[in-house]
Amino acid sequence: MRKRSLINLGVILSLILTTAVYSLGQTVQDKYIKITILHTNDTHSRIEPFPMDGSRNQGLGGVAKRAEVIRNIREENEHVLLLDAGDYFQGTPYFNFYSGELEIMLMNELGYEVATIGNHEFDLGLDNLARQLGKAKFQIVNANYGIEDTPLEGILKPYTIIRKGPIRIGVFGLGVEMRGLVPEKFIGNTIYNDPVLAANETAAYLKNEEKCDYVICLSHLGLEYDDATASDLVIAKNSQNIDLVIGGHTHSFLNEPIRVMNAIGKEVLINHAGWGGIILGRIDVFFEPKTLNKWFKSENIKID
Ligand SMILES: [Zn+2]
């Protein structure tokens, strides 16, 4: 008899404890609005994992494995945003055979929502780029290329606004100076404008006029240079309205986002995801519902 009541007490206690832990979890979940930002850059036509040839990257990456990781994250999280910072073209024979169509089709399948363009997107010229981007089900953004009188007119937009639950997210793009990187004939009438000016103008518009709660700069400028060349660090330091820079071009592997103080002393995050689809960048931003004060958690996931 005595033994049984002890068992009962144990059951009741564990029930109380389980309920308490569960409620705590619920409270934390209810308290914040969580946006999960996933991103890649410089995937460079790496449709398959890196070959098993004894090299450092052997067996890593591959669109199928990335798709699985993304699918699992989407199952577990309500508000997921999938972005790419450019240079999905060029690097394997898939690009030479299919001219970029396969890369765009797979990005459609994976459910990318916004991408910018890198210098290698121009590798088969403007007409090909416009033709392939025309098949994209995602938005393609760039705010510092003048594209009037080019085939990209109407396809490339300076920015887009995406709503995730109650949060309005503005995403705009920045591209690198292509002269010296891309043959003249492929650049055509595309004009390179100062990315710092374009960034500040677009971000201010998104925050103040469009009332975005969060502004993301999708950049293909590169992380950092020894000289004054525009880079993600230069953009972040000179900005006032950007919350996060998702970058590419320099194939930088970061363990966690870099934190930079902007022109008015507010923190901006910069994250990169290596190259070749080896890494899927992940940043979870938690918003306090009333004040929209935010904090973040990050994990750059190795696709292996
Ligand atoms: Zn590049």
Residues whose N, C-alpha, C, O or C-beta is under 5 A from the ligand:
A	BS01	ZN	D87 G118 N119 H249
